[in-house]
């Protein structure tokens, strides 16, 4: 699946979802980009610090947006407590 397809599906899904704000969008687009870099293998493995910089959001905003995106059904998030292994995200097909 091409990143443009995922992005288009995401924009279609959020068009009527008033719960989604610009920070959610920035984070999700960053995750799509990361998935593209990794060849679309799920789960997407990453370090939070890397995503924070690319999405240009704070740690607090990251935690809130990840929780929201999971609760709203956009993704499944598996945070890592080990600094040597990254967190994992499964993007749900929208």
Buried (B, 14 or more C-beta within 10 A) or exposed (E): EEBEEBBEBBEEBBEEEEEBEEBBBBBBBBBBBBBBEEEBEEBBBBEBEEBBEBBEBEEEBBBBBBEBBBEBEBBBBEEBEEEEEBBBBBBBEB
